[in-house]
């Protein structure tokens, strides 16, 4: 299907699930073909890279969060396995299961029926065998209702898993650098790619992952210069988190960017303080319950009549 990129107004007011795009010259374009058409979306993301239009991605884990994201100008929702930490309260992402990912991905889809949704493949869902990797990726698409899956790592075995999943017609997003599922091997959440050898290795892995068939690559926790080199070396879009300025787009965890989290890594910019807003609203409610101001007459039902 041909892409119908129509130039619309230069100022944009947000509409839910809007396929409107900001181009490098500030114009807003309406790519009608992007709406609810995954293959077109994959092409559109590559086109955004080619045109220098930054791609915006954020995580979401349930229907109400997804509804808010869908009402914004976000390009992509990531159902990250970070849900293990920010929603389920684990210390890392290793305990997240396929069941968790399917439940949360399907919830996100219900809240954002038209958005492009990527679901994370959790720890051990693609490590043990290629058959399991394919079946688990497929489950995130069929039961989790995602448009694409993401998996971590760039070694030869990850490249093979990606080739086979893509061969099942499932779009795969790669993820290299500070891959949280490697936290024990890394000895903590440490910036990667700092030595010349590690730098070269990540650069080689990025190119190999592109060859294996990924449509997009998340670069996490690496020096800005390395991210810039990788971005120049591949045709697919790169999405950074703690990878600096010279990537094709950015991703942040919903709770971090909205100030609804206890951790605040250096690379996060907080655009709201939800913790404060929520606590103060809850205290307002408590105060009014205690004073009797809530519920008021307008919050109560009328007396029961004989007929409903
Ligand atoms: O799980 C997640 O949220 C992620 C992002 C941090 C990229 O993988």
Boltz pocket constraint, residues with backbone or C-beta under 6 A from the ligand:
constraints:
  - pocket:
      binder: B
      contacts: [[A, 59], [A, 78], [A, 79], [A, 80], [A, 81], [A, 82], [A, 83], [A, 120], [A, 175], [A, 218], [A, 220], [A, 241], [A, 251], [A, 252], [A, 253]]
      max_distance: 6.0
